[in-house]
Amino acid sequence: MLDQPDTEVPALTQGEIDRRVFELYDEYCHGGMDRRTFLARAAAVTVGGLAMAQALFPRYADAQTVSFTDPKIKAKYVTYPSPGGTSGTMRGYLVQPTGAGPFPTVLVVHENRGLNPYIEDVARRAALEGFLALAPDGLSPVGGYPGNDDDGRTLQAGLDPAKLRTDMLNSARYLKTLPLSTGKLGVTGFCWGGGTTNFLAATLGADMNAGVPFYGAAAETASVPAIQAPLLVQYAQDDERINAMWPAFEAALKAGNKSYEMFIYPGTQHGFHNNSTPRYNEAQAKIAWDRTIAFFKKNLA
Protein backbone atom coordinates (compact mmCIF):
# COMPACT_ATOMS: atom_id res chain seq x y z
CA MET A 1 0.00 0.00 0.00
CA LEU A 2 1.25 3.46 -0.82
CA ASP A 3 2.26 5.73 2.04
CA GLN A 4 -0.82 7.50 3.34
CA PRO A 5 -1.32 8.79 6.90
CA ASP A 6 -4.28 7.66 8.93
CA THR A 7 -7.36 9.67 8.00
CA GLU A 8 -7.64 11.17 11.47
CA VAL A 9 -4.19 12.78 11.23
CA PRO A 10 -4.76 16.50 10.56
CA ALA A 11 -3.15 18.20 7.60
CA LEU A 12 -0.81 20.87 8.95
CA THR A 13 0.87 23.70 7.13
CA GLN A 14 4.61 24.29 7.25
CA GLY A 15 4.15 27.21 9.63
CA GLU A 16 2.29 25.02 12.15
CA ILE A 17 5.16 22.54 12.52
CA ASP A 18 7.95 23.16 15.01
CA ARG A 19 11.36 23.56 13.39
CA ARG A 20 12.79 20.92 15.71
CA VAL A 21 10.33 18.39 14.27
CA PHE A 22 11.44 19.32 10.75
CA GLU A 23 15.04 18.70 11.82
CA LEU A 24 14.14 15.30 13.22
CA TYR A 25 12.24 14.47 10.04
CA ASP A 26 15.27 15.35 7.94
CA GLU A 27 17.39 13.01 10.05
CA TYR A 28 14.73 10.29 9.74
CA CYS A 29 14.52 10.74 5.95
CA HIS A 30 18.26 10.32 5.58
CA GLY A 31 18.44 7.13 7.62
CA GLY A 32 19.43 8.58 10.97
CA MET A 33 16.57 6.88 12.82
CA ASP A 34 13.62 4.60 12.22
CA ARG A 35 9.96 5.69 12.16
CA ARG A 36 9.25 4.65 15.75
CA THR A 37 12.22 6.66 17.08
CA PHE A 38 11.27 9.67 14.98
CA LEU A 39 7.73 9.70 16.33
CA ALA A 40 8.89 9.25 19.92
CA ARG A 41 11.49 12.02 19.71
CA ALA A 42 9.04 14.38 18.01
CA ALA A 43 6.47 13.75 20.73
CA ALA A 44 9.06 14.59 23.36
CA VAL A 45 10.40 17.77 21.81
CA THR A 46 7.21 19.86 21.91
CA VAL A 47 3.52 19.81 22.74
CA GLY A 48 1.72 18.38 19.74
CA GLY A 49 4.97 17.02 18.33
CA LEU A 50 3.49 13.61 17.54
CA ALA A 51 0.75 15.14 15.39
CA MET A 52 3.33 17.32 13.66
CA ALA A 53 5.48 14.27 12.92
CA GLN A 54 2.56 12.26 11.59
CA ALA A 55 1.54 15.15 9.34
CA LEU A 56 4.96 15.06 7.66
CA PHE A 57 4.50 11.59 6.22
CA PRO A 58 3.72 11.73 2.48
CA ARG A 59 0.15 11.87 1.18
CA TYR A 60 0.72 10.66 -2.33
CA ALA A 61 -2.94 10.37 -3.23
CA ASP A 62 -3.27 14.12 -2.71
CA ALA A 63 -0.10 15.05 -4.57
CA GLN A 64 -0.86 14.00 -8.15
CA THR A 65 -0.85 17.02 -10.46
CA VAL A 66 -0.90 15.27 -13.84
CA SER A 67 -3.29 12.41 -14.48
CA PHE A 68 -1.98 9.02 -15.60
CA THR A 69 -4.48 9.27 -18.46
CA ASP A 70 -3.82 12.84 -19.55
CA PRO A 71 -4.35 12.80 -23.34
CA LYS A 72 -1.33 15.05 -23.92
CA ILE A 73 1.12 12.36 -22.78
CA LYS A 74 1.79 8.64 -23.17
CA ALA A 75 3.31 6.72 -20.25
CA LYS A 76 4.60 3.19 -19.87
CA TYR A 77 7.08 1.13 -17.86
CA VAL A 78 10.16 -0.04 -19.73
CA THR A 79 13.01 -2.42 -18.97
CA TYR A 80 16.50 -2.08 -20.36
CA PRO A 81 20.03 -3.45 -19.85
CA SER A 82 22.24 -1.99 -17.13
CA PRO A 83 25.67 -3.63 -17.31
CA GLY A 84 27.65 -3.22 -14.11
CA GLY A 85 24.59 -2.22 -12.11
CA THR A 86 22.86 -4.01 -9.28
CA SER A 87 21.45 -6.82 -11.40
CA GLY A 88 22.27 -6.00 -15.01
CA THR A 89 18.69 -4.92 -15.77
CA MET A 90 16.71 -1.79 -14.93
CA ARG A 91 13.09 -0.67 -15.04
CA GLY A 92 11.81 2.86 -15.40
CA TYR A 93 8.76 4.99 -16.06
CA LEU A 94 8.93 6.48 -19.55
CA VAL A 95 6.62 9.37 -20.44
CA GLN A 96 6.45 11.07 -23.82
CA PRO A 97 4.43 13.94 -25.19
CA THR A 98 1.86 12.89 -27.76
CA GLY A 99 3.17 13.31 -31.27
CA ALA A 100 5.78 11.76 -33.48
CA GLY A 101 8.85 13.36 -31.91
CA PRO A 102 11.76 13.28 -31.64
CA PHE A 103 11.91 15.05 -28.28
CA PRO A 104 14.69 16.40 -26.06
CA THR A 105 15.04 14.15 -23.03
CA VAL A 106 15.00 14.60 -19.26
CA LEU A 107 16.08 11.97 -16.75
CA VAL A 108 14.22 12.38 -13.43
CA VAL A 109 16.16 10.84 -10.54
CA HIS A 110 14.34 9.85 -7.36
CA GLU A 111 15.20 10.49 -3.72
CA ASN A 112 16.67 7.85 -1.41
CA ARG A 113 13.60 5.60 -1.45
CA GLY A 114 12.98 4.52 -5.04
CA LEU A 115 10.47 5.51 -7.67
CA ASN A 116 7.53 6.75 -5.61
CA PRO A 117 4.35 8.38 -7.01
CA TYR A 118 5.70 11.91 -6.55
CA ILE A 119 8.66 11.23 -8.85
CA GLU A 120 6.41 9.59 -11.42
CA ASP A 121 4.28 12.73 -11.36
CA VAL A 122 7.38 14.88 -11.93
CA ALA A 123 8.14 12.79 -15.03
CA ARG A 124 4.62 13.45 -16.32
CA ARG A 125 5.07 17.17 -15.63
CA ALA A 126 8.25 17.16 -17.73
CA ALA A 127 6.49 15.35 -20.59
CA LEU A 128 3.72 17.95 -20.58
CA GLU A 129 6.44 20.52 -21.27
CA GLY A 130 7.59 18.68 -24.38
CA PHE A 131 10.31 16.39 -23.04
CA LEU A 132 10.72 12.64 -23.29
CA ALA A 133 11.11 11.83 -19.59
CA LEU A 134 12.45 8.72 -17.91
CA ALA A 135 12.21 8.14 -14.15
CA PRO A 136 14.32 5.06 -13.37
CA ASP A 137 13.61 2.95 -10.30
CA GLY A 138 16.89 2.12 -8.62
CA LEU A 139 15.04 -0.46 -6.55
CA SER A 140 13.80 -2.42 -9.56
CA PRO A 141 16.62 -5.01 -9.26
CA VAL A 142 15.36 -5.82 -5.74
CA GLY A 143 11.65 -5.83 -6.50
CA GLY A 144 10.97 -2.14 -7.15
CA TYR A 145 9.52 0.64 -5.00
CA PRO A 146 7.67 -1.33 -2.30
CA GLY A 147 4.71 1.03 -1.90
CA ASN A 148 5.93 2.90 1.18
CA ASP A 149 8.91 5.13 1.80
CA ASP A 150 10.14 3.40 4.95
CA ASP A 151 10.71 0.08 3.20
CA GLY A 152 11.95 1.89 0.11
CA ARG A 153 14.56 3.76 2.14
CA THR A 154 15.71 0.52 3.76
CA LEU A 155 15.98 -1.23 0.40
CA GLN A 156 17.96 1.60 -1.16
CA ALA A 157 20.32 1.81 1.84
CA GLY A 158 21.08 -1.88 1.32
CA LEU A 159 22.25 -1.46 -2.27
CA ASP A 160 25.84 -1.05 -3.37
CA PRO A 161 26.09 2.75 -3.94
CA ALA A 162 28.45 2.45 -6.89
CA LYS A 163 26.23 -0.08 -8.66
CA LEU A 164 23.16 2.05 -8.00
CA ARG A 165 24.85 5.04 -9.58
CA THR A 166 25.86 2.85 -12.51
CA ASP A 167 22.18 2.00 -12.94
CA MET A 168 21.40 5.73 -13.15
CA LEU A 169 24.26 6.26 -15.60
CA ASN A 170 22.96 3.45 -17.81
CA SER A 171 19.45 4.92 -17.56
CA ALA A 172 20.72 8.26 -18.86
CA ARG A 173 22.50 6.60 -21.77
CA TYR A 174 19.45 4.47 -22.59
CA LEU A 175 17.19 7.53 -22.63
CA LYS A 176 19.59 9.62 -24.72
CA THR A 177 19.79 6.98 -27.46
CA LEU A 178 16.09 6.11 -27.79
CA PRO A 179 14.62 6.57 -31.30
CA LEU A 180 12.26 9.24 -29.91
CA SER A 181 15.22 11.23 -28.51
CA THR A 182 16.85 14.19 -30.23
CA GLY A 183 20.08 13.18 -28.51
CA LYS A 184 19.91 16.13 -26.11
CA LEU A 185 19.92 15.04 -22.46
CA GLY A 186 18.91 16.95 -19.35
CA VAL A 187 18.99 15.52 -15.83
CA THR A 188 17.14 16.61 -12.72
CA GLY A 189 16.85 14.95 -9.33
CA PHE A 190 15.85 15.53 -5.75
CA CYS A 191 17.84 14.89 -2.56
CA TRP A 192 19.79 11.71 -3.41
CA GLY A 193 18.72 12.33 -6.99
CA GLY A 194 20.13 15.85 -6.81
CA GLY A 195 23.50 14.49 -5.78
CA THR A 196 23.23 11.92 -8.56
CA THR A 197 22.52 14.72 -11.04
CA ASN A 198 25.85 16.30 -10.06
CA PHE A 199 27.56 12.90 -10.32
CA LEU A 200 26.13 12.31 -13.79
CA ALA A 201 27.25 15.75 -14.94
CA ALA A 202 30.81 14.87 -14.00
CA THR A 203 30.61 11.32 -15.37
CA LEU A 204 28.82 11.96 -18.67
CA GLY A 205 30.78 15.07 -19.61
CA ALA A 206 29.75 16.23 -23.09
CA ASP A 207 27.02 13.56 -23.28
CA MET A 208 24.91 15.58 -20.82
CA ASN A 209 23.54 18.92 -21.95
CA ALA A 210 21.93 20.39 -18.80
CA GLY A 211 21.59 19.53 -15.11
CA VAL A 212 19.21 20.76 -12.44
CA PRO A 213 20.03 19.29 -9.01
CA PHE A 214 17.48 20.02 -6.27
CA TYR A 215 19.09 20.13 -2.79
CA GLY A 216 21.62 17.47 -3.71
CA ALA A 217 25.09 16.64 -2.47
CA ALA A 218 27.84 18.42 -4.41
CA ALA A 219 29.96 16.58 -6.94
CA GLU A 220 33.37 15.51 -5.69
CA THR A 221 35.74 18.44 -6.20
CA ALA A 222 38.21 16.35 -8.17
CA SER A 223 35.47 15.40 -10.66
CA VAL A 224 34.25 18.95 -11.37
CA PRO A 225 36.71 19.61 -14.25
CA ALA A 226 34.91 16.89 -16.24
CA ILE A 227 31.56 18.71 -16.05
CA GLN A 228 30.55 20.24 -19.37
CA ALA A 229 26.78 20.65 -18.95
CA PRO A 230 25.49 23.96 -17.61
CA LEU A 231 24.01 23.55 -14.13
CA LEU A 232 21.04 25.17 -12.42
CA VAL A 233 21.64 24.43 -8.73
CA GLN A 234 18.57 24.68 -6.47
CA TYR A 235 18.81 24.87 -2.66
CA ALA A 236 16.39 25.23 0.21
CA GLN A 237 17.13 28.04 2.66
CA ASP A 238 16.93 25.84 5.75
CA ASP A 239 19.10 22.88 4.74
CA GLU A 240 22.38 23.20 6.59
CA ARG A 241 23.81 19.78 5.75
CA ILE A 242 23.48 20.18 1.97
CA ASN A 243 24.13 23.92 1.78
CA ALA A 244 27.43 23.54 3.63
CA MET A 245 28.79 21.76 0.54
CA TRP A 246 28.16 24.69 -1.77
CA PRO A 247 31.20 26.94 -1.12
CA ALA A 248 33.71 24.25 -2.13
CA PHE A 249 31.53 23.16 -5.06
CA GLU A 250 31.20 26.72 -6.31
CA ALA A 251 34.92 27.33 -5.96
CA ALA A 252 35.62 24.27 -8.11
CA LEU A 253 33.03 25.35 -10.70
CA LYS A 254 34.57 28.82 -10.87
CA ALA A 255 38.09 27.42 -11.09
CA GLY A 256 37.02 25.29 -14.04
CA ASN A 257 35.16 28.17 -15.70
CA LYS A 258 31.95 26.10 -15.65
CA SER A 259 28.53 27.47 -16.56
CA TYR A 260 26.20 27.50 -13.56
CA GLU A 261 23.46 29.38 -11.75
CA MET A 262 22.49 28.85 -8.11
CA PHE A 263 19.33 29.83 -6.29
CA ILE A 264 18.41 29.55 -2.61
CA TYR A 265 14.66 29.64 -2.06
CA PRO A 266 13.54 31.71 0.95
CA GLY A 267 11.39 30.15 3.62
CA THR A 268 11.99 26.61 2.41
CA GLN A 269 13.01 23.27 3.91
CA HIS A 270 14.91 20.40 2.29
CA GLY A 271 12.35 18.70 0.08
CA PHE A 272 10.35 21.86 -0.63
CA HIS A 273 9.48 20.73 -4.18
CA ASN A 274 7.81 17.52 -2.98
CA ASN A 275 4.10 18.36 -2.78
CA SER A 276 3.18 15.26 -0.80
CA THR A 277 4.28 16.63 2.61
CA PRO A 278 4.08 19.96 4.53
CA ARG A 279 7.71 20.63 3.63
CA TYR A 280 6.26 21.62 0.26
CA ASN A 281 6.36 25.34 -0.42
CA GLU A 282 3.93 25.90 -3.28
CA ALA A 283 5.10 29.37 -4.30
CA GLN A 284 8.83 28.60 -4.21
CA ALA A 285 8.37 25.15 -5.78
CA LYS A 286 6.58 26.78 -8.73
CA ILE A 287 9.38 29.31 -9.19
CA ALA A 288 11.98 26.53 -9.04
CA TRP A 289 10.09 24.32 -11.49
CA ASP A 290 9.46 27.18 -13.92
CA ARG A 291 13.19 27.92 -13.85
CA THR A 292 13.91 24.24 -14.43
CA ILE A 293 11.71 24.03 -17.50
CA ALA A 294 13.04 27.30 -18.93
CA PHE A 295 16.62 26.09 -18.35
CA PHE A 296 15.97 22.80 -20.13
CA LYS A 297 14.20 24.49 -23.04
CA LYS A 298 17.15 26.83 -23.46
CA ASN A 299 19.86 24.17 -23.27
CA LEU A 300 18.15 21.19 -24.89
CA ALA A 301 16.68 22.95 -27.91
MOTACOR-V475485 format. One record per helix or strand. SS is the DSSP state (~ for helix, > for strand). FROM is the first residue (numbers start at 0). TO is the last residue. If there is no record, write none. Layout:
# MOTACOR-V475485
SS FROM TO
SS FROM TO
This chain:
# MOTACOR-V475485
~ 13 15
~ 18 28
~ 34 44
~ 48 54
~ 59 61
> 72 80
> 88 96
> 102 108
~ 116 127
> 131 136
~ 139 141
~ 148 156
~ 160 175
> 180 189
~ 191 206
> 209 213
~ 220 225
> 229 237
~ 239 242
~ 245 254
> 259 268
~ 281 298
